[in-house]
């Protein structure tokens, strides 16, 4: 049981509130001083506590009894010492106030902080004077308020009514969730998360099993092969192909690019069949300007200056290349055996005239699975039957002299991605090198193995 505390209650005139004199003050430590203050109040079995501020380590404790212990919400209690501390923020200040009962209240504040043991009610004036003298001797330079002494400042308890605010208000030392250590919150959170995950996982697995069973039942009623054949047909109509004829038309378009129009020197040509455009980079030489380049370019070709000595020329591939309805024919896709028997020997024969030839391993194409509509209005993808094989694609990269591409044989199911020509005037003509070096990138479509 807590020791009875020697405190006094002084009503604040004109309000239902009161000042509390004679609280027990102590210093608390911790990152959260409010939580530390509540913990100190509970350890001392205090009914109320207060702080000089949210960052103040000084905590005032009150073990109330009787009517104050059962105070209603409309009646608030305020610490007289905390209110005095708000009035005196600097230096060592001592409040001295005589009470109507003949007792004397003394409070000690240093730089706005109530000191431990610095909130007391003395039985009579002699003992109060003795205590005041000991405080003056202890603290040295002290400003006394209210006592009849040399240099004392005037003081009355009603001056503290102006500082009855949140900082001086007494709070009940009831249990609060913020007093629970963080580690317990973490443990509780982990436990609740695990229980929620376990329940949700069980429900989801049960639901997924029911949905899977219903989906299989619906798919049994749907001809999955026919649906997937239609999906492959739709996909093939979206795939553009070029083959040898497309390569020939692109080479013819590149051949139209002049090497030195208007004294500008060709650097490189870059054609993108998918976009239907080609571009060329030219470098200015002596006596050349924009007018000479414009006059020498074919009709319809446009150019823009990258800088004062570099021009970027662009033109459109012929309509026969960009507008033809050439899409992938699933029945014309060669098998790996046909590729090895028909096309590989021709590439091997041309290989000495190529710098390098790269053909990647086959990878399945990406086809969006067809969907069926469920009774709830949502769509569910249909699993591909094992008998329906997806076509494969192989990436083709060739570096060679430009002239070698005129002898290159390509399967009809070939899509050209990029053809880049680099002009190298100083290159020594050989079987695998020339003034015009080319890089060809494409995709070969083959049947799945």
C-alpha positions in Angstrom: 0.0 0.0 0.0 1.3 3.5 -1.0 2.5 5.8 1.8 0.0 8.6 2.5 1.2 11.8 0.8 1.3 15.2 2.4 -0.5 17.3 -0.2 -3.0 20.1 -0.2 -5.8 21.1 -2.6 -6.3 24.8 -3.2 -9.4 25.8 -5.3 -8.9 28.1 -8.3 -11.3 31.0 -7.9 -14.0 31.2 -10.6 -13.5 27.6 -11.9 -14.3 24.1 -10.7 -10.6 23.3 -10.9 -7.9 23.1 -8.2 -4.2 23.4 -7.6 -2.3 20.6 -6.0 0.5 21.5 -3.6 3.0 19.0 -2.2 3.5 16.5 -5.0 6.4 14.0 -5.1 8.8 14.8 -8.0 11.4 12.6 -9.5 13.5 12.3 -12.7 12.8 9.6 -15.3 15.0 8.4 -18.2 14.1 6.8 -21.5 13.5 7.5 -25.2 9.7 8.1 -24.6 9.5 10.2 -21.5 5.7 10.1 -21.4 5.7 6.3 -21.3 8.5 6.4 -18.6 6.4 8.8 -16.6 3.4 6.6 -16.7 5.5 3.6 -15.7 7.0 5.5 -12.8 3.5 6.5 -11.6 2.3 2.9 -11.7 5.4 1.7 -9.8 4.8 4.3 -7.1 1.0 3.4 -7.0 0.3 7.0 -7.8 -3.2 8.0 -8.9 -2.1 11.0 -10.9 1.0 12.3 -12.6 2.2 15.3 -14.6 5.2 16.5 -16.5 6.6 20.0 -17.0 6.5 19.2 -20.7 6.5 16.3 -23.2 10.3 16.4 -23.2 10.8 17.1 -19.5 12.4 14.4 -17.4 10.8 15.8 -14.2 7.7 13.9 -13.3 5.3 14.8 -10.4 3.4 12.0 -8.7 0.3 12.2 -6.5 -1.2 9.5 -4.4 -4.7 11.0 -4.0 -7.2 10.0 -1.4 -10.9 10.7 -0.8 -12.7 13.0 -3.1 -9.6 13.8 -5.3 -9.2 10.1 -6.0 -12.8 10.0 -7.4 -12.6 13.4 -9.2 -15.0 13.7 -12.1 -14.0 14.7 -15.6 -15.4 18.2 -15.3 -13.1 19.0 -12.3 -9.4 19.2 -13.3 -6.4 19.1 -11.0 -3.2 21.1 -11.8 0.2 21.0 -10.3 1.1 24.3 -8.6 4.8 23.5 -8.9 4.5 22.7 -12.7 2.6 26.0 -13.2 5.3 27.9 -11.3 8.0 26.3 -13.4 6.2 27.6 -16.6 6.4 31.1 -15.1 10.1 30.8 -14.2 12.1 29.3 -17.2 15.6 30.5 -16.2 17.7 30.4 -13.0 16.9 29.0 -9.6 13.5 30.2 -8.4 11.8 29.4 -5.1 8.1 30.0 -4.5 6.9 30.7 -0.9 3.2 30.9 -0.2 1.4 30.9 3.1 -1.8 28.9 3.2 -5.0 29.7 5.1 -4.4 26.7 7.4 -1.2 28.3 8.7 0.9 25.9 6.6 3.4 27.1 4.0 4.0 25.8 0.5 7.5 25.9 -1.0 8.5 25.0 -4.5 12.0 24.9 -6.0 12.5 25.3 -9.8 15.8 25.3 -11.7 15.7 26.5 -15.3 12.0 25.7 -15.6 12.3 22.1 -14.1 10.8 21.2 -10.7 13.5 19.7 -8.5 13.2 16.4 -6.7 11.8 17.2 -3.2 11.1 20.7 -4.5 7.3 20.7 -3.9 6.5 20.6 -0.2 4.0 21.7 2.4 5.5 22.8 5.7 3.5 22.6 9.0 4.2 26.2 10.1 6.1 29.4 9.4 9.2 28.6 11.5 9.8 25.3 9.9 9.2 27.0 6.5 11.7 29.7 7.2 14.2 27.1 8.3 13.7 25.2 5.1 13.9 28.3 3.0 17.3 29.2 4.6 18.6 25.8 3.9 17.5 26.0 0.2 19.2 29.4 -0.1 22.4 28.0 1.4 22.2 24.9 -0.9 21.5 26.6 -4.2 23.4 29.9 -3.7 22.0 32.5 -6.1 18.3 32.1 -5.6 15.4 34.3 -6.5 12.7 34.0 -3.8 9.1 34.7 -4.6 6.6 35.5 -1.9 8.7 35.4 1.3 9.4 38.4 3.5 13.1 38.6 2.7 15.6 41.0 1.1 15.2 41.0 -2.7 12.1 38.8 -2.6 9.7 39.1 -5.5 5.9 39.4 -4.8 4.0 36.2 -5.3 0.5 34.8 -4.7 -1.0 31.5 -5.6 -3.7 33.1 -7.8 -0.9 34.0 -10.2 -0.6 30.3 -11.2 -4.1 30.3 -12.6 -2.7 31.6 -15.8 -0.6 28.5 -16.3 -3.3 25.9 -15.8 -2.8 24.2 -19.1 -1.8 20.8 -20.6 1.7 21.0 -19.2 0.6 21.5 -15.6 -2.5 19.3 -15.8 -2.6 16.0 -13.8 -3.4 12.9 -15.7 -4.7 9.7 -14.2 -2.1 6.9 -14.0 -4.4 4.3 -15.5 -3.1 1.5 -17.8 -2.5 2.6 -21.3 -1.6 0.5 -24.4 1.4 2.7 -25.0 2.9 1.3 -21.7 3.2 -2.2 -23.3 6.8 -2.8 -24.3 7.3 -2.8 -28.2 8.6 -6.4 -28.1 5.2 -7.6 -26.9 3.4 -5.7 -29.6 5.8 -7.3 -32.2 5.1 -10.8 -30.7 1.4 -10.2 -30.7 1.5 -8.9 -34.3 3.4 -11.9 -35.5 1.0 -14.3 -33.8 -2.0 -12.6 -35.3 -0.4 -12.5 -38.7 0.4 -16.2 -38.5 -3.2 -17.0 -37.5 -4.6 -14.9 -40.2 -2.2 -16.4 -42.8 -3.1 -19.9 -41.7 -6.8 -19.3 -41.9 -6.5 -17.5 -45.3 -4.2 -20.2 -46.7 -6.6 -22.9 -45.7 -9.6 -21.0 -47.2 -7.7 -20.2 -50.4 -6.5 -23.8 -50.9 -10.0 -25.0 -50.5 -11.4 -22.4 -52.8 -8.7 -23.1 -55.4 -9.4 -26.8 -55.3 -13.1 -26.1 -55.9 -12.4 -23.7 -58.7 -10.0 -26.1 -60.3 -12.5 -28.9 -60.2 -15.2 -26.7 -61.7 -12.7 -25.5 -64.4 -11.8 -29.0 -65.4 -15.5 -29.8 -65.6 -16.0 -26.8 -67.9 -13.0 -27.6 -70.0 -14.2 -31.1 -70.5 -17.2 -29.6 -72.1 -15.1 -27.3 -74.3 -13.1 -28.5 -77.3 -9.7 -27.3 -76.1 -7.9 -28.4 -79.2 -10.2 -26.4 -81.5 -10.0 -23.3 -79.3 -6.2 -23.5 -79.2 -5.9 -24.0 -82.9 -7.9 -20.8 -83.4 -5.7 -19.0 -80.9 -2.6 -20.1 -82.9 -4.2 -19.0 -86.2 -5.0 -15.6 -84.7 -1.4 -15.3 -83.4 0.1 -16.2 -86.8 -1.9 -13.5 -88.6 -0.2 -11.0 -86.3 3.4 -12.1 -87.2 5.0 -10.3 -90.1 7.5 -12.2 -92.3 9.9 -11.2 -95.0 11.7 -14.2 -96.4 14.1 -13.9 -99.3 11.8 -11.5 -101.3 11.6 -9.1 -98.4 15.4 -9.2 -98.0 15.9 -8.4 -101.8 13.5 -5.4 -101.6 15.3 -4.0 -98.5 18.7 -4.5 -100.3 17.4 -2.6 -103.3 16.2 0.2 -101.1 19.7 0.4 -99.4 21.3 0.4 -102.9 19.5 3.7 -103.6 21.4 5.5 -100.8 24.2 7.5 -102.5 27.7 7.2 -101.1 28.8 10.9 -101.5 25.8 13.1 -102.3 26.8 16.7 -102.6 30.2 16.0 -101.2 28.7 14.4 -98.0 30.2 11.0 -97.1 28.0 8.1 -96.2 28.8 6.7 -92.7 26.1 4.0 -92.1 22.6 2.9 -93.1 20.0 1.4 -90.7 16.8 -0.2 -91.9 14.0 -1.4 -89.6 11.4 -3.4 -91.7 8.9 -3.5 -88.8 8.7 0.3 -88.8 9.0 0.5 -92.6 11.8 3.1 -92.6 15.5 3.4 -93.2 17.9 6.1 -92.0 21.4 7.0 -93.1 24.1 9.1 -91.4 26.3 11.4 -93.6 29.4 13.3 -92.6 30.2 16.7 -94.3 33.4 17.1 -96.2 35.1 20.3 -97.6 33.0 22.5 -99.9 29.8 20.7 -98.8 26.7 22.3 -97.1 23.1 21.5 -96.5 22.1 22.8 -99.9 24.4 20.4 -101.8 23.1 17.5 -99.7 19.4 18.3 -100.3 20.0 18.7 -104.0 21.7 15.3 -104.3 19.2 13.2 -102.3 16.5 11.2 -104.0 13.0 12.7 -104.1 11.0 12.3 -100.9 14.0 11.7 -98.7 14.2 14.0 -95.7 17.3 15.0 -93.7 18.0 16.8 -90.4 21.3 18.0 -89.0 22.6 16.2 -86.0 25.3 18.8 -85.7 26.9 21.1 -88.2 29.0 18.3 -89.8 26.6 15.4 -89.4 23.2 14.8 -91.1 20.6 12.2 -90.6 18.7 11.2 -93.7 15.4 9.2 -93.5 13.2 7.6 -96.1 10.4 5.1 -96.3 10.7 1.6 -97.6 8.7 0.8 -100.8 5.0 0.1 -100.3 5.6 -3.5 -101.5 7.7 -4.1 -98.4 5.6 -2.3 -95.8 2.1 -2.9 -97.0 2.1 -6.5 -98.3 -0.2 -8.9 -96.4 2.7 -11.3 -95.7 2.0 -13.0 -92.4 3.2 -16.3 -90.9 1.6 -19.4 -92.5 1.6 -22.1 -89.9 1.6 -24.8 -92.6 4.7 -23.3 -94.2 6.9 -23.3 -91.1 9.8 -25.7 -91.7 10.7 -28.4 -89.3 14.2 -28.7 -87.8 14.9 -31.6 -90.2 13.9 -29.5 -93.2 16.0 -26.6 -92.0 19.0 -29.0 -91.6 18.4 -30.6 -95.0 17.6 -27.6 -97.2 18.9 -24.3 -95.7 21.9 -25.2 -93.6 23.9 -26.6 -96.5 23.5 -23.3 -98.4 24.6 -21.3 -95.4 27.6 -23.6 -95.0 28.5 -22.9 -98.7 28.3 -19.2 -98.1 30.1 -19.3 -94.8 33.6 -18.3 -96.2 32.1 -15.1 -97.4 30.7 -14.2 -94.0 32.5 -12.8 -91.0 30.3 -14.7 -88.6 27.0 -16.5 -88.5 24.9 -17.0 -85.3 21.7 -19.0 -85.0 20.3 -19.4 -81.4 18.7 -22.5 -80.0 14.9 -22.9 -80.5 12.6 -21.3 -78.0 8.8 -21.6 -77.9 6.9 -18.5 -79.0 4.6 -16.7 -76.6 0.9 -17.2 -77.4 -1.7 -15.8 -75.1 -3.9 -18.7 -73.8 -7.5 -18.5 -74.9 -10.1 -17.9 -72.2 -13.5 -19.3 -71.4 -16.1 -17.3 -69.5 -17.1 -18.6 -66.1 -20.6 -18.4 -64.6 -19.5 -15.5 -62.4 -18.7 -13.4 -65.5 -14.9 -13.8 -65.1 -12.6 -15.4 -67.7 -10.4 -18.4 -67.1 -7.5 -19.4 -69.4 -7.7 -22.9 -71.0 -4.8 -25.2 -70.5 -3.0 -26.1 -73.8 -3.5 -29.8 -74.7 -0.4 -31.8 -75.0 -1.1 -32.6 -78.6 -1.0 -28.9 -79.5 2.6 -27.8 -80.0 3.7 -24.2 -80.1 6.0 -23.0 -82.9 9.6 -22.2 -82.0 11.8 -19.3 -83.0 15.5 -18.9 -83.5 17.4 -15.6 -83.6 19.6 -15.1 -86.6 22.6 -12.7 -86.6 25.0 -12.3 -89.6 28.0 -10.0 -90.0 29.3 -10.0 -93.6 30.2 -7.8 -96.6 27.0 -6.3 -98.2 27.6 -8.2 -101.4 27.3 -11.6 -99.6 23.7 -11.0 -98.6 22.7 -11.1 -102.3 23.6 -14.9 -102.1 21.9 -15.5 -98.8 19.0 -18.0 -98.8 16.3 -17.6 -96.2 13.3 -19.8 -95.3 9.9 -18.2 -96.1 9.1 -18.1 -92.4 11.7 -15.5 -91.6 11.1 -12.0 -90.2 13.8 -9.4 -90.6 14.4 -7.2 -87.5 17.3 -4.9 -88.6 19.7 -4.5 -91.4 22.6 -2.1 -90.7 25.3 -1.1 -93.3 28.6 0.5 -92.3 30.7 2.4 -94.8 34.4 1.6 -94.4 36.3 3.3 -97.2 39.7 2.2 -95.9 38.7 -1.5 -95.6 40.8 -3.9 -97.7 38.6 -5.9 -100.1 38.7 -9.6 -99.2 36.3 -12.5 -99.4 34.8 -11.7 -95.9 35.5 -8.0 -95.9 34.6 -5.0 -98.1 34.0 -1.3 -98.1 30.4 -2.0 -97.0 30.0 -4.1 -93.9 26.5 -5.3 -92.9 24.8 -6.7 -89.8 21.6 -8.6 -90.4 19.3 -9.5 -87.5 16.2 -11.7 -88.0 14.0 -14.4 -86.5 13.5 -17.9 -88.1 10.2 -19.7 -87.2 10.4 -23.5 -87.0 8.2 -26.3 -85.9 8.5 -27.5 -82.3 10.6 -30.6 -81.9 
